């Protein structure tokens, strides 16, 4: 790993700890139930994508969470900035992680293919 990659990983790790800490300090109880799965920073560390656990939220609930998170995003960024003594915080973008859902779909496709091959035999 290059020194730049190490700095990015370190920033991602710090944000992964700081964002849930900032969310837990908010007054709105609905936001406090959101879990942060991962954080990925851009190459220049000016932007960061925050992956959230989708649980079994409906699309309406996800939309409501996104609106709430967009409102409190400056507060979360300021918390991260002050805690680390940064001059500025990365601009946070919140996204529900759909990796698990996609992997379930892929596994279902593999199971279907295996069943079709078994039936052909």
C-alpha positions in Angstrom: 0.0 0.0 0.0 1.1 3.5 -0.8 1.2 6.2 1.9 -1.8 7.9 0.2 -3.8 4.6 0.4 -2.9 4.2 4.0 -4.2 7.8 4.8 -7.4 7.1 3.0 -7.9 3.8 4.9 -7.2 5.6 8.2 -9.7 8.3 7.4 -12.3 5.7 6.4 -11.7 3.9 9.7 -12.1 7.1 11.7 -15.3 8.1 9.9 -16.7 4.6 10.5 -16.3 5.2 14.3 -17.2 8.9 14.3 -20.4 8.8 12.2 -22.3 6.3 14.5 -21.1 8.3 17.5 -22.5 11.5 15.9 -25.8 9.8 15.0 -26.2 8.5 18.5 -26.0 12.0 19.9 -28.9 13.3 17.8 -32.3 14.0 19.3 -34.3 12.1 16.7 -34.8 8.5 17.8 -35.6 7.4 14.3 -32.1 8.2 13.0 -30.4 6.6 16.0 -31.6 3.1 14.8 -29.6 3.3 11.6 -26.4 1.2 11.5 -23.3 2.2 9.5 -21.8 -0.7 7.6 -18.9 0.9 5.8 -17.4 4.2 4.7 -15.5 4.7 1.4 -13.6 7.9 0.8 -12.8 9.4 -2.6 -9.2 9.6 -3.7 -8.8 13.2 -2.4 -10.8 12.5 0.8 -13.2 15.3 -0.1 -16.2 13.0 -0.4 -17.2 9.9 1.5 -19.9 7.4 0.8 -21.5 6.0 4.0 -23.1 2.6 3.5 -26.1 1.9 5.8 -27.7 -1.4 6.8 -31.0 -1.6 5.0 -32.6 -4.1 7.5 -36.1 -4.7 6.3 -37.0 -1.1 5.6 -39.7 -0.4 3.0 -38.8 2.0 0.2 -40.9 4.6 1.9 -39.0 4.2 5.2 -35.7 4.4 3.3 -36.7 7.6 1.6 -37.7 9.1 4.9 -34.4 8.1 6.5 -32.5 9.7 3.5 -34.4 13.0 4.0 -33.6 13.0 7.7 -30.0 12.2 7.1 -29.6 14.9 4.5 -30.9 17.4 7.1 -28.5 16.3 9.8 -25.5 15.7 7.5 -23.9 19.1 8.3 -24.1 18.3 12.0 -22.5 14.9 11.5 -19.8 16.4 9.3 -19.1 19.1 11.9 -18.9 16.5 14.7 -16.3 14.6 12.7 -14.3 17.8 11.9 -14.2 19.0 15.5 -13.4 15.6 17.0 -10.4 15.1 14.7 -9.3 18.7 14.5 -9.7 18.7 10.7 -9.9 21.9 8.7 -12.8 20.4 6.8 -14.7 17.2 6.8 -15.4 15.0 3.8 -18.9 15.6 2.2 -20.9 12.7 3.3 -23.3 10.8 1.0 -25.6 8.2 2.6 -26.5 5.1 0.7 -28.3 1.9 1.8 -26.1 -1.1 1.1 -27.8 -3.5 -1.2 -24.8 -6.0 -1.5 -26.5 -8.6 0.7 -29.7 -8.5 -1.4 -27.7 -8.8 -4.7 -25.7 -11.7 -3.3 -29.0 -13.5 -2.3 -30.2 -13.0 -5.8 -27.0 -14.5 -7.3 -27.2 -17.5 -4.9 -30.8 -18.0 -5.9 -29.8 -18.0 -9.6 -27.0 -20.5 -8.9 -29.5 -22.8 -7.1 -31.9 -22.6 -10.0 -29.1 -23.5 -12.5 -28.0 -26.4 -10.3 -31.6 -27.6 -10.1 -32.1 -27.4 -13.9 -28.9 -29.3 -14.5 -30.0 -32.0 -12.0 -33.4 -32.3 -13.7 -31.7 -32.7 -17.1 -29.6 -35.6 -15.8 
